[in-house]
Amino acid sequence: MAFAAAEAAHAHFIQRELSGHRSHDDVVRRLAIPPEVFGKIGARPE
């Protein structure tokens, strides 16, 4: 489940970057992304 959440967060970050937003700190705080999910962003499950 953490990998699915990390994949969704990663997709959201990409959309923000395409819109010109470079900082993700506000999103991490606002969405309360836990460290165990944030640490998996960009990783692939084995």
VENQUI-V355604 format. One record per helix or strand of 2 or more residues. SS is the DSSP state (H for helix, E for strand). FROM is the first residue (numbers start at 1). LEN is the number of residues. Records with the same first field share a line. If there is no record, write none. Layout:
BEGIN
SS: FROM-LEN / FROM-LEN
END
This chain:
BEGIN
H: 2-17 / 25-7 / 35-4
END
